[in-house]
Amino acid sequence: MSKRLFAYHTAEDPFAFPAGPRMLKLRLFVQSGLSLSCTVVYADRYDSPGHELPQEMERIGCAGAYDIHEALIPAESGKCRYLFHIGTPAGEYVWYGERGSSENREQAGAFQYAYLHRPQAIELPAWSPGAVVYQIYPESYNRGTLQGITDKLPYLQQLGVTVIYMTPIFESPSGHKYNTTDYYKVDPGFGTLDDLKLLVGTAHRLGIRVLLDAVFNHSGDTFFAFRDVLERGEASPYKDWFFIHAYPVSTSPAPSYETFAKAEATMPKLNMDHPEVADYMLEVAKYWVREAGIDGWRLDVANEVNPAFWTRFRRELKSEFPHLLLIGEIMHASGPWLRGDQFDGGMNYVLRDAVLEFFAAQTAGPVRFMEQLLHQEALYNDQANSAMFQLLGSHDTLRFLTACKEGGRGWDREATAMPRLRLAVFFQMTYIGIPMIYYGDEVGMEGATDPHCRKPMLWNVEEQHTGLQEWYRRLIGLRQQYEVLRQGAFRPWFTDEARNVLGYVRRSGEESMGLIINNSPNTYQLELAPFRSCAKVLVDLLSGRTIRSEGQLLVEVEPFGCLMLF
């Protein structure tokens, strides 16, 4: 090829990973804007040259500077070698392998996927693909008790929620409970172990799973081990449970020990490399599954804990409780923690950033938004993507409606805030992964960052935005009704930068659904290429309108409107 060509692949997750029994998923990045075609040629690692089979790769879309191509290839023996053939429309080509690119196939070399070990594939709980999560901040939800939450489970069932995730409920002197005093005791302000058992049992009868929040990166300064260190200093048998810099231990004016965040004296960092600490916290995690029957853990500040602990954590808990869902709180790209040996999924704050840009702040158009979606999806394997908590907000962020009112273009921000929130919810409920609703968002609660995002839940119907609540209920119902929305692949359809409109497709086997979002205050008529060739008649599931396709698809989208075509 006359000019240099960018291509990138490595024979490891997320560019090569198990995707079913004896199946290998391959992902290749190539230079965008050149209309390149990509083919993978593959064989058993021990087959002699000449036995390779070709398979054309699917172009998924453009993620900015690079296009993403993917292929699913069989690996019957579990051992595979492969390389890529990349061609231009003009007939030029290169081979790309582990030695780089070359017009000579042998000089490019071949990638080697040594063996498809079953543990490398993330095995998710059978119940997770259809999950819709609702995050509860217990102090602010209903009377600030577990019994109060139990009383509201029928409300959550009617909303369509299938999982509740509660921030910490264990004994702690704070309202947020992230500085744990006793990992084995429900905070008396919330209730008792029996109250938790009642909550879990009632939830299960209503078809709702329960996740608790574990804080293993740090404890509270009232935790028994740290209290002993404060009292006995270097003589304490627990001194190595923490990172003490100087004795006697001081908490002010600056702590003489490592803490969560920056000098948070009430949250001393735990030394999870210490065998006794690791053993203690593993028993804590198992205790609450055994005693209360919970269905999973959300792990706080997971990225600051030694990954070796999480590998052991996953191995031991999953071996005893294979149904558990394990979600890591990582507020940046979390690929290294989602390779199959630690967490099932993460709190997807990076996706939230992209959603904020497009819907709330309106600082990004549909092209960048779509590029961001594809870029972020390409950073994880398929199983991890399907278990990501796709959130619009949490107890650590400003509420999304508030973000919409603070951001936006020249039009009336206040008047368009609710329509833009509705569009963001539409996207959330029709995208891959597990949608997570922060309590109160469904009734239009507002608030800046902590503590304003943690205000008491609005139970007074006169204060609630009941139309928004019905929108949530309706979209969740459609998600539960159509399997393609729960488990289908995500594919770009079109982007219209001038109109601020985009479309994408969810696809599962022979089934496809087209989704269109008009993120502007104008009505538009769009003439589009059909997203599936065999469809002559489509129905918008939101309005019931029938749309006929005769070669081209002609649709009309209302201001800040959306279509769900099936």
C-alpha positions as CSV (number, residue, x, y, z in Angstrom):
1,M,0.0,0.0,0.0
2,S,1.4,3.3,-1.0
3,K,0.8,5.1,2.3
4,R,0.9,4.1,5.9
5,L,-2.3,2.7,7.4
6,F,-3.4,2.8,11.0
7,A,-4.6,-0.6,12.4
8,Y,-4.7,-1.9,15.9
9,H,-5.4,-5.2,17.5
10,T,-4.0,-7.3,20.3
11,A,-4.8,-11.0,21.1
12,E,-6.3,-10.2,24.4
13,D,-9.5,-8.8,25.9
14,P,-11.3,-6.6,24.6
15,F,-9.9,-7.2,21.2
16,A,-10.1,-11.0,21.4
17,F,-12.3,-12.8,23.9
18,P,-14.5,-15.8,24.4
19,A,-18.1,-15.2,23.2
20,G,-19.8,-18.6,23.5
21,P,-18.8,-22.3,23.5
22,R,-15.7,-22.6,21.3
23,M,-16.3,-19.2,19.8
24,L,-13.8,-16.3,19.6
25,K,-14.9,-12.6,19.2
26,L,-12.3,-10.5,17.3
27,R,-12.3,-6.7,17.3
28,L,-10.1,-4.6,15.0
29,F,-9.5,-0.8,14.8
30,V,-8.6,0.6,11.4
31,Q,-8.2,4.1,10.1
32,S,-11.5,5.9,9.5
33,G,-12.6,7.8,6.4
34,L,-11.0,5.3,3.9
35,S,-13.9,2.8,3.4
36,L,-11.6,0.0,4.3
37,S,-12.7,-3.7,4.0
38,C,-11.4,-6.1,6.6
39,T,-11.2,-9.9,6.4
40,V,-9.8,-12.2,9.1
41,V,-8.1,-15.5,8.0
42,Y,-7.9,-18.1,10.8
43,A,-7.0,-21.6,11.6
44,D,-6.1,-23.9,14.4
45,R,-2.7,-22.9,15.9
46,Y,-1.2,-26.2,15.0
47,D,-2.6,-26.5,11.4
48,S,0.0,-26.1,8.8
49,P,0.0,-23.0,6.5
50,G,-2.6,-23.1,3.8
51,H,-5.4,-24.3,6.0
52,E,-6.6,-20.8,7.0
53,L,-10.3,-19.9,6.3
54,P,-11.3,-16.3,5.4
55,Q,-14.2,-14.5,7.0
56,E,-15.4,-11.0,6.2
57,M,-15.6,-8.7,9.3
58,E,-18.6,-6.5,10.0
59,R,-17.9,-2.8,10.1
60,I,-19.6,-1.7,13.3
61,G,-19.1,2.1,12.9
62,C,-16.8,5.0,13.3
63,A,-15.5,6.0,16.7
64,G,-13.7,9.2,15.6
65,A,-10.2,8.5,14.3
66,Y,-10.9,4.8,13.8
67,D,-13.5,2.4,12.5
68,I,-14.4,-0.7,14.4
69,H,-14.7,-4.0,12.7
70,E,-15.7,-7.3,14.4
71,A,-16.0,-11.0,13.6
72,L,-17.1,-14.1,15.4
73,I,-15.0,-17.1,14.5
74,P,-15.1,-20.7,15.6
75,A,-12.2,-22.2,17.6
76,E,-13.2,-25.8,18.0
77,S,-9.9,-26.8,19.6
78,G,-9.7,-23.7,21.7
79,K,-6.5,-22.8,20.0
80,C,-6.5,-20.2,17.2
81,R,-4.1,-18.3,15.0
82,Y,-5.3,-15.5,12.7
83,L,-4.3,-12.3,10.8
84,F,-6.2,-9.6,9.0
85,H,-6.4,-8.6,5.4
86,I,-7.2,-4.9,5.0
87,G,-8.1,-3.5,1.6
88,T,-9.1,-0.2,0.0
89,P,-11.7,0.4,-2.7
90,A,-8.8,1.0,-5.1
91,G,-7.6,-2.5,-4.6
92,E,-4.6,-1.8,-2.4
93,Y,-4.2,-4.0,0.6
94,V,-2.0,-4.9,3.6
95,W,-1.8,-7.9,5.9
96,Y,-1.9,-7.1,9.6
97,G,-0.6,-9.4,12.2
98,E,1.3,-9.4,15.5
99,R,4.4,-8.1,13.8
100,G,2.6,-5.2,12.3
101,S,1.4,-4.5,8.8
102,S,3.1,-5.7,5.6
103,E,2.2,-6.4,2.0
104,N,3.9,-9.7,2.6
105,R,1.6,-12.1,4.5
106,E,4.4,-14.0,6.3
107,Q,6.2,-10.8,7.4
108,A,3.0,-9.6,9.1
109,G,3.0,-12.7,11.2
110,A,-0.1,-14.2,12.8
111,F,-1.8,-13.4,16.1
112,Q,-2.0,-16.3,18.5
113,Y,-4.9,-16.9,20.8
114,A,-3.3,-19.6,22.8
115,Y,-6.4,-21.2,24.4
116,L,-10.0,-20.4,25.2
117,H,-10.1,-20.9,28.9
118,R,-13.7,-21.1,30.1
119,P,-13.0,-18.9,33.2
120,Q,-12.0,-16.0,30.9
121,A,-15.6,-15.6,29.8
122,I,-17.7,-13.6,32.2
123,E,-20.6,-15.8,33.3
124,L,-23.5,-13.6,34.3
125,P,-26.4,-14.5,36.4
126,A,-29.3,-15.7,34.3
127,W,-31.5,-12.9,35.7
128,S,-29.3,-10.0,34.8
129,P,-30.1,-9.5,31.0
130,G,-33.6,-8.3,31.8
131,A,-32.7,-6.3,34.9
132,V,-33.8,-2.7,35.5
133,V,-32.1,-1.3,38.6
134,Y,-33.4,1.3,41.1
135,Q,-30.9,2.9,43.4
136,I,-32.1,3.8,46.9
137,Y,-30.4,6.1,49.4
138,P,-32.0,4.6,52.5
139,E,-31.9,7.7,54.8
140,S,-33.9,9.6,52.3
141,Y,-36.3,7.1,50.8
142,N,-39.3,6.3,53.0
143,R,-39.1,7.1,56.7
144,G,-35.4,6.3,56.5
145,T,-35.8,2.7,57.4
146,L,-35.7,-0.7,55.8
147,Q,-39.3,-1.2,56.7
148,G,-40.1,2.0,54.9
149,I,-38.4,0.6,51.8
150,T,-40.3,-2.7,52.1
151,D,-43.5,-0.8,52.2
152,K,-42.7,0.8,48.9
153,L,-41.8,-2.4,47.0
154,P,-45.2,-2.7,45.4
155,Y,-44.6,0.8,44.0
156,L,-41.3,-0.3,42.5
157,Q,-42.9,-3.4,41.1
158,Q,-45.5,-1.3,39.3
159,L,-42.8,0.9,37.9
160,G,-41.2,-2.2,36.4
161,V,-38.1,-2.3,38.6
162,T,-36.5,-5.8,38.9
163,V,-33.5,-4.9,41.1
164,I,-33.0,-2.5,44.0
165,Y,-29.5,-1.4,45.0
166,M,-29.2,0.4,48.3
167,T,-26.2,2.4,49.4
168,P,-24.6,1.1,52.7
169,I,-27.0,0.0,55.5
170,F,-24.4,-1.1,58.0
171,E,-23.8,0.6,61.3
172,S,-22.1,4.0,60.9
173,P,-22.2,7.4,62.6
174,S,-22.9,9.2,59.3
175,G,-26.0,9.5,57.1
176,H,-24.3,8.1,54.0
177,K,-22.9,5.1,56.0
178,Y,-19.7,4.9,53.9
179,N,-17.6,5.0,57.1
180,T,-18.5,1.7,58.6
181,T,-18.4,1.0,62.3
182,D,-19.7,-2.6,62.2
183,Y,-19.8,-4.6,59.0
184,Y,-21.9,-7.3,60.7
185,K,-24.7,-5.1,62.0
186,V,-27.5,-3.2,60.3
187,D,-27.5,0.4,61.4
188,P,-30.1,0.7,64.2
189,G,-31.5,3.8,62.5
190,F,-32.4,1.7,59.6
191,G,-33.6,-1.4,61.5
192,T,-32.4,-4.9,62.2
193,L,-31.3,-8.0,60.5
194,D,-34.9,-9.3,60.6
195,D,-36.0,-6.1,58.8
196,L,-33.4,-6.8,56.1
197,K,-34.6,-10.4,55.8
198,L,-38.2,-9.2,55.5
199,L,-37.2,-6.7,52.8
200,V,-35.3,-9.3,50.7
201,G,-38.0,-11.9,51.2
202,T,-40.8,-9.5,50.2
203,A,-38.7,-8.3,47.2
204,H,-38.1,-11.8,46.0
205,R,-41.8,-12.6,46.1
206,L,-42.5,-9.6,44.0
207,G,-39.8,-10.6,41.5
208,I,-37.3,-8.0,42.7
209,R,-33.6,-8.7,43.4
210,V,-31.6,-6.9,46.1
211,L,-28.0,-5.6,45.9
212,L,-26.1,-4.2,48.9
213,D,-23.2,-1.7,48.9
214,A,-19.9,-2.9,50.4
215,V,-17.1,-0.6,51.4
216,F,-13.9,-2.6,51.5
217,N,-11.5,0.2,50.4
218,H,-11.8,1.9,53.8
219,S,-13.6,1.6,57.1
220,G,-14.8,4.2,59.5
221,D,-12.6,5.6,62.3
222,T,-15.1,3.9,64.7
223,F,-14.4,0.4,63.3
224,F,-13.1,-1.8,66.1
225,A,-9.7,-2.5,64.5
226,F,-9.0,1.2,63.9
227,R,-10.2,2.2,67.4
228,D,-7.7,-0.3,68.8
229,V,-4.9,1.3,66.7
230,L,-5.9,4.7,68.1
231,E,-5.7,3.4,71.6
232,R,-2.7,1.1,71.5
233,G,-0.6,2.5,68.7
234,E,2.2,0.3,67.5
235,A,1.2,-2.3,70.2
236,S,-2.1,-2.9,68.4
237,P,-2.4,-6.3,66.6
238,Y,-4.4,-4.4,63.9
239,K,-1.8,-1.7,63.1
240,D,-1.0,-3.4,59.8
241,W,-4.7,-3.5,58.8
242,F,-4.2,0.2,57.9
243,F,-1.5,2.4,56.4
244,I,-0.1,4.2,59.4
245,H,2.6,6.8,58.7
246,A,3.5,7.9,62.2
247,Y,2.8,7.1,65.9
248,P,1.1,8.1,68.0
249,V,-1.8,8.1,65.5
250,S,-3.3,11.5,65.0
251,T,-6.6,12.4,63.3
252,S,-6.1,16.2,63.2
253,P,-5.1,18.7,62.0
254,A,-4.1,16.1,59.3
255,P,-4.4,12.3,59.7
256,S,-1.2,10.4,60.1
257,Y,-2.5,7.6,58.1
258,E,-3.8,7.0,54.6
259,T,-7.5,7.6,54.0
260,F,-10.2,7.5,51.4
261,A,-9.9,10.5,49.0
262,K,-7.9,13.4,50.4
263,A,-7.4,13.4,54.2
264,E,-10.8,12.1,55.1
265,A,-9.9,11.4,58.7
266,T,-13.1,9.4,59.4
267,M,-12.3,6.9,56.6
268,P,-9.0,5.2,57.2
269,K,-7.9,3.1,54.2
270,L,-7.8,-0.6,54.7
271,N,-4.8,-2.7,53.8
272,M,-6.5,-5.3,51.7
273,D,-3.1,-6.9,51.0
274,H,-3.0,-8.1,54.6
275,P,-4.4,-11.7,54.7
276,E,-6.4,-11.1,57.9
277,V,-8.1,-8.0,56.4
278,A,-8.9,-9.9,53.2
279,D,-10.2,-12.9,55.1
280,Y,-12.4,-10.6,57.3
281,M,-14.0,-8.8,54.5
282,L,-14.6,-12.0,52.5
283,E,-16.5,-13.4,55.4
284,V,-18.5,-10.2,55.7
285,A,-19.5,-10.5,52.0
286,K,-20.5,-14.2,52.4
287,Y,-22.3,-13.6,55.7
288,W,-24.9,-11.2,54.2
289,V,-25.6,-13.5,51.3
290,R,-26.1,-16.5,53.6
291,E,-28.1,-14.6,56.3
292,A,-30.2,-12.2,54.3
293,G,-30.3,-13.9,50.8
294,I,-29.1,-10.8,48.9
295,D,-28.5,-11.2,45.2
296,G,-25.3,-9.2,44.7
297,W,-22.8,-6.5,45.8
298,R,-21.9,-3.1,44.5
299,L,-18.3,-2.6,45.6
300,D,-17.4,1.0,46.6
301,V,-14.1,2.6,45.3
302,A,-13.3,-0.7,43.7
303,N,-10.5,0.7,41.6
304,E,-8.4,1.5,44.6
305,V,-8.4,-2.0,46.1
306,N,-5.8,-4.5,45.1
307,P,-7.1,-6.4,42.0
308,A,-5.8,-9.7,43.6
309,F,-8.4,-9.3,46.3
310,W,-11.2,-8.9,43.8
311,T,-10.0,-12.0,41.9
312,R,-10.2,-14.0,45.1
313,F,-13.5,-12.3,46.0
314,R,-15.1,-13.3,42.7
315,R,-13.8,-16.8,42.8
316,E,-15.0,-17.6,46.3
317,L,-18.3,-15.9,46.2
318,K,-19.3,-17.1,42.7
319,S,-18.3,-20.7,43.6
320,E,-20.8,-20.7,46.5
321,F,-23.4,-18.3,45.1
322,P,-23.3,-18.4,41.3
323,H,-26.4,-16.3,41.0
324,L,-24.6,-13.2,42.5
325,L,-24.1,-10.0,40.5
326,L,-20.9,-8.1,41.2
327,I,-20.7,-4.5,40.2
328,G,-17.6,-2.3,40.7
329,E,-17.8,1.4,41.4
330,I,-15.2,2.8,39.0
331,M,-15.8,6.3,37.8
332,H,-13.5,6.1,34.8
333,A,-12.9,3.6,32.0
334,S,-13.1,0.2,33.8
335,G,-11.9,-2.3,31.3
336,P,-9.0,-3.8,33.4
337,W,-11.6,-4.8,36.1
338,L,-14.0,-6.4,33.6
339,R,-12.0,-9.1,31.9
340,G,-13.7,-12.0,33.6
341,D,-11.7,-12.4,36.8
342,Q,-13.2,-9.5,38.9
343,F,-16.5,-7.8,38.3
344,D,-19.5,-8.6,36.1
345,G,-20.0,-4.9,35.3
346,G,-19.5,-1.4,36.5
347,M,-21.2,1.9,37.3
348,N,-20.9,3.5,33.8
349,Y,-20.1,7.1,34.7
350,V,-18.2,7.5,31.4
351,L,-21.4,6.8,29.4
352,R,-23.2,9.3,31.7
353,D,-20.7,11.9,30.6
354,A,-21.6,11.4,27.0
355,V,-25.3,11.4,27.7
356,L,-24.9,14.7,29.7
357,E,-23.0,16.3,26.8
358,F,-25.7,15.4,24.2
359,F,-29.0,15.7,26.1
360,A,-28.4,18.0,29.0
361,A,-25.5,20.4,28.2
362,Q,-26.1,20.1,24.4
363,T,-22.3,20.6,23.9
364,A,-22.1,17.6,21.6
365,G,-24.0,16.7,18.5
366,P,-25.1,13.3,17.3
367,V,-21.9,12.5,15.5
368,R,-19.7,12.9,18.6
369,F,-22.4,11.2,20.7
370,M,-22.4,8.1,18.4
371,E,-18.6,8.0,18.3
372,Q,-18.5,8.1,22.1
373,L,-21.0,5.2,22.3
374,L,-19.0,3.1,19.9
375,H,-15.7,4.0,21.5
376,Q,-16.8,3.1,25.0
377,E,-18.5,-0.1,23.9
378,A,-15.3,-1.2,22.2
379,L,-13.3,-0.9,25.5
380,Y,-15.2,-3.9,27.0
381,N,-16.1,-7.4,26.0
382,D,-19.7,-8.2,25.2
383,Q,-20.5,-9.8,28.5
384,A,-19.2,-6.8,30.5
385,N,-21.1,-4.4,28.2
386,S,-24.3,-6.3,28.9
387,A,-23.8,-5.9,32.7
388,M,-22.9,-2.3,32.9
389,F,-25.1,-0.1,35.1
390,Q,-26.2,2.6,32.6
391,L,-27.0,5.5,34.9
392,L,-28.2,9.1,34.4
393,G,-27.2,10.0,38.0
394,S,-26.5,8.7,41.4
395,H,-26.0,9.9,45.0
396,D,-22.6,11.3,43.9
397,T,-23.9,13.5,41.0
398,L,-26.3,16.3,40.4
399,R,-29.7,15.1,39.2
400,F,-30.2,14.9,35.5
401,L,-33.2,17.2,35.4
402,T,-31.1,19.8,37.1
403,A,-28.3,19.3,34.6
404,C,-30.8,19.9,31.8
405,K,-32.0,23.1,33.4
406,E,-28.4,24.3,33.8
407,G,-27.4,23.4,30.2
408,G,-28.7,23.7,26.7
409,R,-28.5,25.9,23.7
410,G,-30.2,29.2,22.9
411,W,-33.7,28.0,23.3
412,D,-35.6,28.1,26.7
413,R,-33.6,25.8,28.9
414,E,-36.4,25.6,31.5
415,A,-39.0,24.7,29.0
416,T,-36.9,22.1,27.2
417,A,-35.4,20.5,30.3
418,M,-38.1,18.0,30.8
419,P,-38.3,16.9,27.1
420,R,-34.5,16.4,27.0
421,L,-34.7,14.3,30.2
422,R,-37.4,12.2,28.6
423,L,-35.2,11.7,25.6
424,A,-32.3,10.7,27.8
425,V,-34.5,8.1,29.5
426,F,-35.7,6.8,26.1
427,F,-32.0,6.3,25.2
428,Q,-31.2,4.7,28.6
429,M,-34.1,2.2,28.2
430,T,-33.3,1.3,24.6
431,Y,-29.5,1.0,24.9
432,I,-27.4,-2.0,25.9
433,G,-26.6,-2.9,29.5
434,I,-28.7,-2.6,32.6
435,P,-30.5,0.7,33.1
436,M,-30.2,2.2,36.6
437,I,-32.7,4.7,37.9
438,Y,-31.7,7.0,40.8
439,Y,-34.6,7.2,43.2
440,G,-36.9,10.2,42.5
441,D,-35.7,10.8,39.0
442,E,-38.8,9.1,37.8
443,V,-41.0,11.8,39.5
444,G,-38.8,14.7,38.4
445,M,-36.7,15.4,41.5
446,E,-34.1,18.0,41.2
447,G,-30.9,18.8,43.1
448,A,-27.2,19.7,42.7
449,T,-24.4,17.5,43.8
450,D,-24.2,16.0,47.3
451,P,-26.0,16.7,49.6
452,H,-28.7,18.3,47.4
453,C,-29.1,15.1,45.2
454,R,-29.9,13.2,48.4
455,K,-33.1,15.0,49.4
456,P,-36.1,13.0,50.7
457,M,-38.1,11.2,48.1
458,L,-41.2,13.0,46.9
459,W,-44.1,10.9,47.9
460,N,-46.7,13.7,47.7
461,V,-48.4,13.1,44.3
462,E,-49.1,16.8,43.9
463,E,-45.3,17.4,43.9
464,Q,-44.5,14.5,41.5
465,H,-44.2,14.8,37.8
466,T,-46.7,11.9,37.1
467,G,-46.3,12.2,33.3
468,L,-42.6,11.5,33.6
469,Q,-43.4,8.6,35.9
470,E,-45.7,7.1,33.3
471,W,-43.0,7.6,30.7
472,Y,-40.6,5.5,32.8
473,R,-43.2,2.8,33.3
474,R,-44.1,2.6,29.7
475,L,-40.5,2.4,28.5
476,I,-39.6,-0.2,31.1
477,G,-42.6,-2.2,30.0
478,L,-41.5,-2.1,26.3
479,R,-38.0,-3.1,27.3
480,Q,-39.4,-6.1,29.2
481,Q,-41.7,-7.0,26.3
482,Y,-39.2,-7.0,23.5
483,E,-36.2,-9.3,23.9
484,V,-34.2,-7.3,21.3
485,L,-34.1,-4.4,23.7
486,R,-32.8,-6.5,26.5
487,Q,-30.2,-8.6,24.7
488,G,-29.8,-7.3,21.1
489,A,-26.6,-5.8,19.8
490,F,-26.3,-2.0,19.3
491,R,-25.6,-0.7,15.8
492,P,-25.5,2.9,14.4
493,W,-28.2,3.7,11.8
494,F,-27.7,7.3,10.9
495,T,-26.6,10.7,12.3
496,D,-27.9,14.1,11.0
497,E,-25.7,16.7,12.5
498,A,-27.6,19.7,11.1
499,R,-30.9,18.6,12.5
500,N,-29.5,17.1,15.8
501,V,-31.1,13.8,15.0
502,L,-29.7,10.3,15.2
503,G,-30.9,6.7,14.8
504,Y,-29.6,3.3,16.0
505,V,-30.7,-0.3,15.7
506,R,-31.0,-3.0,18.3
507,R,-30.6,-6.4,16.6
508,S,-30.9,-10.0,17.9
509,G,-30.9,-12.8,15.4
510,E,-33.5,-12.0,12.7
511,E,-35.2,-9.4,14.9
512,S,-34.4,-5.7,14.6
513,M,-35.8,-2.5,16.1
514,G,-35.0,1.0,14.9
515,L,-34.8,3.9,17.4
516,I,-34.8,7.6,16.4
517,I,-34.1,10.6,18.6
518,N,-34.8,14.2,17.6
519,N,-32.8,16.3,20.1
520,S,-34.0,19.6,18.8
521,P,-37.1,21.9,19.2
522,N,-38.1,21.4,15.5
523,T,-40.3,18.9,13.7
524,Y,-38.4,17.0,11.0
525,Q,-39.3,14.8,8.1
526,L,-36.6,12.3,7.4
527,E,-36.1,10.0,4.4
528,L,-33.9,7.1,5.6
529,A,-32.5,3.9,4.3
530,P,-34.5,1.1,6.0
531,F,-32.7,-0.6,8.9
532,R,-34.0,-4.0,7.8
533,S,-34.6,-4.9,4.1
534,C,-37.6,-7.2,4.5
535,A,-39.8,-4.7,6.4
536,K,-42.6,-3.2,4.3
537,V,-44.7,-2.1,7.2
538,L,-43.3,-0.8,10.5
539,V,-45.1,0.3,13.7
540,D,-44.0,3.0,16.0
541,L,-44.5,1.3,19.4
542,L,-44.9,4.6,21.2
543,S,-47.7,6.1,19.1
544,G,-49.1,3.1,17.3
545,R,-48.6,4.8,14.0
546,T,-48.0,2.6,10.9
547,I,-45.1,3.5,8.7
548,R,-44.7,2.0,5.2
549,S,-41.4,1.4,3.6
550,E,-41.1,1.5,-0.2
551,G,-37.3,1.4,-0.8
552,Q,-36.9,4.4,1.5
553,L,-38.4,5.1,4.9
554,L,-40.2,8.4,5.3
555,V,-40.7,9.4,9.0
556,E,-41.8,12.5,10.9
557,V,-40.3,13.2,14.3
558,E,-41.8,15.8,16.7
559,P,-39.7,18.4,18.6
560,F,-37.7,16.5,21.2
561,G,-39.5,13.4,20.0
562,C,-38.5,9.8,19.5
563,L,-39.7,6.8,17.5
564,M,-39.5,3.1,18.3
565,L,-39.9,1.2,15.0
566,F,-40.6,-2.5,14.9
